[in-house]
Amino acid sequence: MKIGISATGKGIDSHVDARFGRCPNFVIVELDGKEIKGVEDVENTANAQMGGAGISAAQIVADRGVKAVITGNMGPRAFQVFSQLGIDVYQGEGTIKEAVEKFSNGELQKVSGPTGPMGVGVPGGSRGGPQQ
């Protein structure tokens, strides 16, 4: 099973990014049961888009064949993409390795809807930066 995780950096020692569409990277982890069998670092080329970053980021992750996503927060558009594709979304924090272990042990909360408004990670947006 493949899991896509919004990441602050590369590899399983980086941290889960609180932002989905605006995170710098995704770490794709392949699990065999509870064991990590493979790790792929994927640059989030959607994070600099003026709008629609969540949708584009969701497509990047979905194209890797993931069955689940772990992130801090996700807006409505990205969540809708995953919902339509049958990809489950979970909230997580800490390192990628810690989040994957919690996922494997059934300790992460599966979310049933967006966890933040559109534009969560946009500087000056809903919650992503200083307000003017």
MIMAR-207617 format. One record per residue (C-alpha): residue number from 1; residue in three letters; x, y, z. Coordinates in nm, 4 decimals, always signed. Example, Ala and Ser with C-alpha at 12.3 -4.5 7.8 and 13.67 -1.06 7.14 Angstrom:
// residues 2
[domi 1 ALA [+1.2300 -0.4500 +0.7800]];
[domi 2 SER [+1.3670 -0.1060 +0.7140]];
***
This chain:
// residues 132
[domi 1 MET [+0.0000 +0.0000 +0.0000]];
[domi 2 LYS [+0.1286 +0.3455 -0.0873]];
[domi 3 ILE [+0.0742 +0.6490 +0.1354]];
[domi 4 GLY [+0.1371 +1.0108 +0.0335]];
[domi 5 ILE [+0.2504 +1.2486 +0.3075]];
[domi 6 SER [+0.2848 +1.6278 +0.2897]];
[domi 7 ALA [+0.6421 +1.6942 +0.3998]];
[domi 8 THR [+0.8639 +1.9815 +0.5093]];
[domi 9 GLY [+1.1636 +1.8114 +0.3479]];
[domi 10 LYS [+1.2770 +1.4821 +0.1999]];
[domi 11 GLY [+1.2829 +1.1345 +0.3481]];
[domi 12 ILE [+1.1146 +0.9742 +0.6471]];
[domi 13 ASP [+1.3041 +1.1878 +0.8984]];
[domi 14 SER [+1.1460 +1.5094 +0.7679]];
[domi 15 HIS [+0.8254 +1.6338 +0.9298]];
[domi 16 VAL [+0.4634 +1.6197 +0.8212]];
[domi 17 ASP [+0.3815 +1.9627 +0.6784]];
[domi 18 ALA [+0.0689 +2.1239 +0.8222]];
[domi 19 ARG [-0.0169 +2.2473 +0.4706]];
[domi 20 PHE [-0.1122 +2.0087 +0.1930]];
[domi 21 GLY [-0.1267 +2.2129 -0.1275]];
[domi 22 ARG [+0.1583 +2.4456 -0.0294]];
[domi 23 CYS [+0.4018 +2.1942 +0.1211]];
[domi 24 PRO [+0.7425 +2.1822 -0.0516]];
[domi 25 ASN [+0.7537 +1.8040 -0.0914]];
[domi 26 PHE [+0.5605 +1.4816 -0.0681]];
[domi 27 VAL [+0.7059 +1.1621 +0.0671]];
[domi 28 ILE [+0.5469 +0.8529 -0.0850]];
[domi 29 VAL [+0.5889 +0.5523 +0.1431]];
[domi 30 GLU [+0.5200 +0.1984 +0.0303]];
[domi 31 LEU [+0.4106 -0.0355 +0.3073]];
[domi 32 ASP [+0.4019 -0.4132 +0.3192]];
[domi 33 GLY [+0.1875 -0.4710 +0.6256]];
[domi 34 LYS [+0.3519 -0.2450 +0.8846]];
[domi 35 GLU [+0.6958 -0.2537 +0.7225]];
[domi 36 ILE [+0.8281 +0.0305 +0.5049]];
[domi 37 LYS [+0.9336 -0.1231 +0.1722]];
[domi 38 GLY [+1.0109 +0.1918 -0.0233]];
[domi 39 VAL [+1.0334 +0.5710 -0.0020]];
[domi 40 GLU [+1.0018 +0.8200 -0.2880]];
[domi 41 ASP [+1.0525 +1.1954 -0.2562]];
[domi 42 VAL [+0.8351 +1.4033 -0.4887]];
[domi 43 GLU [+0.8678 +1.7790 -0.5290]];
[domi 44 ASN [+0.5366 +1.9630 -0.4992]];
[domi 45 THR [+0.5490 +2.1663 -0.8179]];
[domi 46 ALA [+0.1999 +2.3019 -0.7408]];
[domi 47 ASN [+0.2992 +2.4958 -0.4277]];
[domi 48 ALA [+0.3869 +2.8180 -0.6129]];
[domi 49 GLN [+0.0627 +2.8387 -0.8111]];
[domi 50 MET [-0.1445 +3.1506 -0.7565]];
[domi 51 GLY [-0.4603 +2.9423 -0.7190]];
[domi 52 GLY [-0.5644 +2.5798 -0.7327]];
[domi 53 ALA [-0.2528 +2.4477 -0.5592]];
[domi 54 GLY [-0.4549 +2.1961 -0.3593]];
[domi 55 ILE [-0.6155 +2.0419 -0.6673]];
[domi 56 SER [-0.2848 +2.0198 -0.8539]];
[domi 57 ALA [-0.1033 +1.8817 -0.5490]];
[domi 58 ALA [-0.3750 +1.6199 -0.5026]];
[domi 59 GLN [-0.3280 +1.5091 -0.8630]];
[domi 60 ILE [+0.0505 +1.4819 -0.8162]];
[domi 61 VAL [-0.0006 +1.2519 -0.5177]];
[domi 62 ALA [-0.2873 +1.0528 -0.6735]];
[domi 63 ASP [-0.0773 +0.9900 -0.9861]];
[domi 64 ARG [+0.1695 +0.7992 -0.7641]];
[domi 65 GLY [-0.0977 +0.5379 -0.6888]];
[domi 66 VAL [-0.1487 +0.6166 -0.3202]];
[domi 67 LYS [-0.4407 +0.4696 -0.1259]];
[domi 68 ALA [-0.4126 +0.7125 +0.1684]];
[domi 69 VAL [-0.2788 +1.0611 +0.2432]];
[domi 70 ILE [-0.1405 +1.2005 +0.5694]];
[domi 71 THR [-0.1232 +1.5767 +0.6231]];
[domi 72 GLY [-0.1778 +1.8426 +0.8853]];
[domi 73 ASN [-0.4573 +2.0329 +0.7099]];
[domi 74 MET [-0.6343 +2.0041 +0.3772]];
[domi 75 GLY [-0.8679 +2.2455 +0.2043]];
[domi 76 PRO [-1.1984 +2.1571 +0.0388]];
[domi 77 ARG [-1.0778 +2.1287 -0.3200]];
[domi 78 ALA [-0.7941 +1.8847 -0.2500]];
[domi 79 PHE [-1.0198 +1.6856 -0.0188]];
[domi 80 GLN [-1.2830 +1.6618 -0.2925]];
[domi 81 VAL [-1.0262 +1.5217 -0.5394]];
[domi 82 PHE [-0.9233 +1.2494 -0.2950]];
[domi 83 SER [-1.2830 +1.1754 -0.2017]];
[domi 84 GLN [-1.3786 +1.1275 -0.5668]];
[domi 85 LEU [-1.0796 +0.8958 -0.6189]];
[domi 86 GLY [-1.1523 +0.6888 -0.3071]];
[domi 87 ILE [-0.8279 +0.7936 -0.1356]];
[domi 88 ASP [-0.8558 +0.8225 +0.2437]];
[domi 89 VAL [-0.7188 +1.1304 +0.4224]];
[domi 90 TYR [-0.5686 +1.1229 +0.7726]];
[domi 91 GLN [-0.4398 +1.3996 +0.9988]];
[domi 92 GLY [-0.0884 +1.3521 +1.1276]];
[domi 93 GLU [+0.2092 +1.5321 +1.2761]];
[domi 94 GLY [+0.5671 +1.4677 +1.3827]];
[domi 95 THR [+0.8180 +1.3015 +1.1543]];
[domi 96 ILE [+0.7099 +1.1079 +0.8475]];
[domi 97 LYS [+0.8363 +0.7896 +1.0139]];
[domi 98 GLU [+0.6293 +0.8562 +1.3283]];
[domi 99 ALA [+0.3174 +0.9354 +1.1249]];
[domi 100 VAL [+0.3547 +0.6174 +0.9188]];
[domi 101 GLU [+0.3979 +0.4095 +1.2355]];
[domi 102 LYS [+0.0825 +0.5650 +1.3834]];
[domi 103 PHE [-0.1030 +0.5022 +1.0562]];
[domi 104 SER [+0.0092 +0.1380 +1.0547]];
[domi 105 ASN [-0.1105 +0.0970 +1.4136]];
[domi 106 GLY [-0.4500 +0.2568 +1.3412]];
[domi 107 GLU [-0.3719 +0.5572 +1.5627]];
[domi 108 LEU [-0.4338 +0.8379 +1.3102]];
[domi 109 GLN [-0.7703 +1.0061 +1.2733]];
[domi 110 LYS [-0.9332 +0.9587 +0.9331]];
[domi 111 VAL [-1.1010 +1.2823 +0.8315]];
[domi 112 SER [-1.4441 +1.2977 +0.6722]];
[domi 113 GLY [-1.4130 +1.6470 +0.5278]];
[domi 114 PRO [-1.1716 +1.9359 +0.4738]];
[domi 115 THR [-0.9717 +2.0311 +0.7828]];
[domi 116 GLY [-0.9236 +2.3928 +0.6813]];
[domi 117 PRO [-1.0662 +2.6565 +0.4486]];
[domi 118 MET [-0.9496 +2.7111 +0.0938]];
[domi 119 GLY [-0.6145 +2.8912 +0.0911]];
[domi 120 VAL [-0.4870 +2.7514 +0.4225]];
[domi 121 GLY [-0.1229 +2.7706 +0.3162]];
[domi 122 VAL [-0.1344 +3.0912 +0.1118]];
[domi 123 PRO [+0.0684 +3.3755 +0.2649]];
[domi 124 GLY [-0.1881 +3.6290 +0.3765]];
[domi 125 GLY [-0.4640 +3.3767 +0.2994]];
[domi 126 SER [-0.7177 +3.2124 +0.5260]];
[domi 127 ARG [-0.4706 +3.0985 +0.7911]];
[domi 128 GLY [-0.1376 +3.0830 +0.6174]];
[domi 129 GLY [+0.0208 +3.4136 +0.7012]];
[domi 130 PRO [-0.0083 +3.7596 +0.8466]];
[domi 131 GLN [-0.3328 +3.9367 +0.7757]];
[domi 132 GLN [-0.3319 +4.2936 +0.6499]];
***
